[in-house]
Amino acid sequence: MPAMKHISGDVLGEKLPNMAELGPHAFLDDFATSDDAEKPMTAGLFRLEAGEAVTYDYTYHEFKLIIDGEFHVTDDTGQTVTATKGDLFYFPKGSVITFSSPSYGVGYFCGQRGEGEA
């Protein structure tokens, strides 16, 4: 039987690396990835600070739970949501999502992808 995995420490206090391809105000880190080679899952944190909006093409399914701050989220259908702590999103594979924030926002994500494939 497989054993559970525990990531010890304060993952919420971790300094997130910059996502240079999205700009100097976007940060992301993968904290854990499953061992399932066929259908991997990766979890981590995404932070966006005030600045230009960033657009991301999802090549995988992802859930994102807003844990702090505020995001303005727009999909390619034109639907726009102002998201705050406690809001949950599902981004289907193939979604094109634009994120912005008037100050900052932090989201916990779990995506069906391998580590570093964001």
Contact map, one row per residue, 1 for C-alpha under 8 A:
1110000000000000000000000000000000000000000000000000000000000000000000000000000000000000000000000000000000000000000000
1111000000000000000000000000000000000000000000000000000000000000000000000000000000000000000000000000000000000000000000
1111100000000000000000000000000000000000000000000000000000000000000000000000000000000000000000000000000000000000000000
0111110000000000000000000000000000000000000000000000000000000000000000000000000000000000000000000000000000000000000000
0011111000000000000000000000000000000000000000000000000000000000000000000000000000000000000000000000000000000000000000
0001111100000000000000000000000000000000000000000000000000000000000000000000000000000000000000000000000000000000000000
0000111110000000000000000000000100000000000000000000000000000000000000000000000000000000000000000000000000000000000000
0000011111000000000000000000000000000000000000000000000000000000000000000000000000000000000000000000000000000000000000
0000001111100000000000000000000000000000000000000000000000000000000000000000000000000000000000000000000000000000000000
0000000111111100000000000000000000000000000000000000000000000000000000000000000000000000000000000000000000000000000000
0000000011111100000000000000001000000000000000000000000000000000000000000000000000000000000000000000000000000000000000
0000000001111100000000000000000000000000000000000000000000000000000000000000000000000000000000000000000000000000000000
0000000001111110000000000000000000000000000000000000000000000000000000000000000000000000000000000000000000000000000000
0000000001111111000000000000000000000000000000000000000000000000000000000000000000000000000000000000000000000000000000
0000000000001111100000000000000000000000000000000000000000000000000000000000000000000000000000000000000000000000000000
0000000000000111110000000011100000000000000011100000000000000000000000000000000000000000000000000000000000000000000000
0000000000000011111000000011100000000000000000000000000000000000000000000000000000000000000000000000000000000000000000
0000000000000001111100111111000000000000000000000000000000000000000000000000000000000000000000000000000000000000000000
0000000000000000111111110111000000000000000000000000000000000000000000000000000000000000000000000000000000000000000000
0000000000000000011111110100000000000000000000000000000000000000000000000000000000000000000000000000000000000000000000
0000000000000000001111100000000000000000000000000000000000000000000000000000000000000000000000000000000000000000000000
0000000000000000001111111100000000000000000000000000011000000000000000000000000000000000000000000000000000000000000000
0000000000000000011111111100000000000000000000000000010000000000000000000000000000000000000000000000000000000000000000
0000000000000000011101111100000000000000000000000000000000000000000000000000000000000000000000000000000000000000000000
0000000000000000010001111110000000000000000000011110000000000000000000000000000000000000000000000000000000000000000000
0000000000000000011101111111000000000000000001111000000000000000000000000000000000000000000000000000000000000000000000
0000000000000001111000001111100000000000000001110000000000000000000000000000000000000000000000000000000000000000000000
0000000000000001111000000111110000000000000111100000000000000000000000000000000000000000000000000000000000000000000000
0000000000000001100000000011111000000000000111000000000000000000000000000000000000000000000000000000000000000000000000
0000000000000000000000000001111110000000011110000000000000000000000000000000000000000000000000000000000000000000001100
0000000000100000000000000000111110000000011110000000000000000000000000000000000000000000000000000000000000000000000000
0000001000000000000000000000011111000000011100000000000000000000000000000000000000000000000000000000000000000000001000
0000000000000000000000000000011111100001111000000000000000000000000000000000000000000000000000000000000000000000011000
0000000000000000000000000000000111110001110000000000000000000000000000000000000000000000000000000000000000000000010000
0000000000000000000000000000000011111001000000000000000000000000000000000000000000000000000000000000000000000000000000
0000000000000000000000000000000001111111100000000000000000000000000000000000000000000000000000000000000000000000000000
0000000000000000000000000000000000111111000000000000000000000000000000000000000000000000000000000000000000000000000000
0000000000000000000000000000000000011111000000000000000000000000000000000000000000000000000000000000000000000000000000
0000000000000000000000000000000000011111100000000000000000000000000000000000000000000000000000000000000000000001100000
0000000000000000000000000000000011111111110000000000000000000000000000000000000000000000000000000000000000000001110000
0000000000000000000000000000000011010011111000000000000000000000000000000000000000000000000000000000000000000111110000
0000000000000000000000000000011111000001111100000000000000000000000000000000000000000000000000000000000000001111111000
0000000000000000000000000000011110000000111110000000000000000000000000000000000000000000000000000000000000011110000000
0000000000000000000000000001111100000000011111000000000000000000000000000000000000000000000000000000000000011100000000
0000000000000001000000000001111000000000001111100000000000000000000000000000000000000000000000000000000001111000000000
0000000000000001000000000111100000000000000111110000000000000000000000000000000000000000000000000000000001111000000000
0000000000000001000000000111000000000000000011111000000000000000000000000000000000000000000000000000000111100000000000
0000000000000000000000001110000000000000000001111100000000000000000000000000000000000000000000000001100111000000000000
0000000000000000000000001100000000000000000000111110000000000000000000000000000000000000000000000001111110000000000000
0000000000000000000000001000000000000000000000011111000000000000000000000000000000000000000000000001111100000000000000
0000000000000000000000001000000000000000000000001111100000000000000000000000000000000000000000000001110000000000000000
0000000000000000000000000000000000000000000000000111110000000000000000000000000000000000000000000001000000000000000000
0000000000000000000000000000000000000000000000000011111000000000000000000000000000000000000000000111100000000000000000
0000000000000000000001100000000000000000000000000001111100000000000000000000000000000000000000000111000000000000000000
0000000000000000000001000000000000000000000000000000111110000000000000000000000000000000000000011110000000000000000000
0000000000000000000000000000000000000000000000000000011111000000000000000000000000000000000000011100000000000000000000
0000000000000000000000000000000000000000000000000000001111100000000000000000000000000000000001111000000000000000000000
0000000000000000000000000000000000000000000000000000000111111100000000000000000000000000001111111000000000000000000000
0000000000000000000000000000000000000000000000000000000011111000000000000000000000000000000011100000000000000000000000
0000000000000000000000000000000000000000000000000000000001111100000000000000000000000000000111000000000000000011100000
0000000000000000000000000000000000000000000000000000000001111110000000000000000000000000011110000000000000000011100000
0000000000000000000000000000000000000000000000000000000001011111000000000000000000000000011110000000000000001111000000
0000000000000000000000000000000000000000000000000000000000001111100000000000000000000001111000000000000000001110000000
0000000000000000000000000000000000000000000000000000000000000111110000000000000000000001111000000000000000111100000000
0000000000000000000000000000000000000000000000000000000000000011111000000000000000001111100000000000000000111000000000
0000000000000000000000000000000000000000000000000000000000000001111111000000000000111111000000000000000011110000000000
0000000000000000000000000000000000000000000000000000000000000000111110000000000000011100000000000000000011110000000000
0000000000000000000000000000000000000000000000000000000000000000011111000000000000011000000000000000000011100000000000
0000000000000000000000000000000000000000000000000000000000000000011111100000000000011000000000000000001111000000000000
0000000000000000000000000000000000000000000000000000000000000000010111110000000001111000000000000000111111000000000000
0000000000000000000000000000000000000000000000000000000000000000000011111000000001110000000000000011110110000000000000
0000000000000000000000000000000000000000000000000000000000000000000001111100000111100000000000000011100000000000000000
0000000000000000000000000000000000000000000000000000000000000000000000111110000111100000000000001111000000000000000000
0000000000000000000000000000000000000000000000000000000000000000000000011111011110000000000000001110000000000000000000
0000000000000000000000000000000000000000000000000000000000000000000000001111111100000000000000111100000000000000000000
0000000000000000000000000000000000000000000000000000000000000000000000000111111000000000000000111000000000000000000000
0000000000000000000000000000000000000000000000000000000000000000000000000011111000000000000000000000000000000000000000
0000000000000000000000000000000000000000000000000000000000000000000000000111111100000000000000000000000000000000000000
0000000000000000000000000000000000000000000000000000000000000000000000000111111110000000000000000000000000000000000000
0000000000000000000000000000000000000000000000000000000000000000000000011110011111000000000000000000000000000000000000
0000000000000000000000000000000000000000000000000000000000000000000000011100001111100000000000000000000000000000000000
0000000000000000000000000000000000000000000000000000000000000000000001111000000111110000000000000000000000000000000000
0000000000000000000000000000000000000000000000000000000000000000010001111000000011111010000000000000000000000000000000
0000000000000000000000000000000000000000000000000000000000000000011111100000000001111110000000000000000010000000000000
0000000000000000000000000000000000000000000000000000000000000000111111000000000000111110000000000000000000000000000000
0000000000000000000000000000000000000000000000000000000000000000111000000000000000011111000000000000000000000000000000
0000000000000000000000000000000000000000000000000000000000000000110000000000000000111111100000000000000000000000000000
0000000000000000000000000000000000000000000000000000000000000011110000000000000000000111110000000000000000000000000000
0000000000000000000000000000000000000000000000000000000000000011100000000000000000000011111000000000000000000000000000
0000000000000000000000000000000000000000000000000000000000001111000000000000000000000001111100000000000000000000000000
0000000000000000000000000000000000000000000000000000000001001111000000000000000000000000111110100000000000000000000000
0000000000000000000000000000000000000000000000000000000001011100000000000000000000000000011111100000000000000000000000
0000000000000000000000000000000000000000000000000000000001111100000000000000000000000000001111100000000000000000000000
0000000000000000000000000000000000000000000000000000000011110000000000000000000000000000000111110000000000000000000000
0000000000000000000000000000000000000000000000000000000011100000000000000011000000000000001111111000000000000000000000
0000000000000000000000000000000000000000000000000000001111000000000000000011000000000000000001111100000000000000000000
0000000000000000000000000000000000000000000000000000001111000000000000001111000000000000000000111110000000000000000000
0000000000000000000000000000000000000000000000000000111100000000000000001110000000000000000000011111000000000000000000
0000000000000000000000000000000000000000000000000000111000000000000000111100000000000000000000001111100000000000000000
0000000000000000000000000000000000000000000000011111110000000000000000111000000000000000000000000111110000000000000000
0000000000000000000000000000000000000000000000011110100000000000000001110000000000000000000000000011111110000000000000
0000000000000000000000000000000000000000000000001110000000000000000001100000000000000000000000000001111100000000000000
0000000000000000000000000000000000000000000000001100000000000000000011000000000000000000000000000000111110000000000000
0000000000000000000000000000000000000000000000111100000000000000000011100000000000000000000000000000111111000000000000
0000000000000000000000000000000000000000000000111000000000000000011111100000000000010000000000000000101111100000000000
0000000000000000000000000000000000000000000011110000000000000000011111000000000000000000000000000000000111110000000000
0000000000000000000000000000000000000000000011100000000000000001111100000000000000000000000000000000000011111000000000
0000000000000000000000000000000000000000001111000000000000000001111000000000000000000000000000000000000001111100000000
0000000000000000000000000000000000000000011111000000000000000111100000000000000000000000000000000000000000111110000000
0000000000000000000000000000000000000000111100000000000000000111000000000000000000000000000000000000000000011111000000
0000000000000000000000000000000000000000111000000000000000011110000000000000000000000000000000000000000000001111100000
0000000000000000000000000000000000000011110000000000000000011100000000000000000000000000000000000000000000000111110000
0000000000000000000000000000000000000011110000000000000000011000000000000000000000000000000000000000000000000011111011
0000000000000000000000000000000011000001110000000000000000000000000000000000000000000000000000000000000000000001111110
0000000000000000000000000000010110000000010000000000000000000000000000000000000000000000000000000000000000000000111111
0000000000000000000000000000010000000000000000000000000000000000000000000000000000000000000000000000000000000000011111
0000000000000000000000000000000000000000000000000000000000000000000000000000000000000000000000000000000000000000111111
0000000000000000000000000000000000000000000000000000000000000000000000000000000000000000000000000000000000000000101111
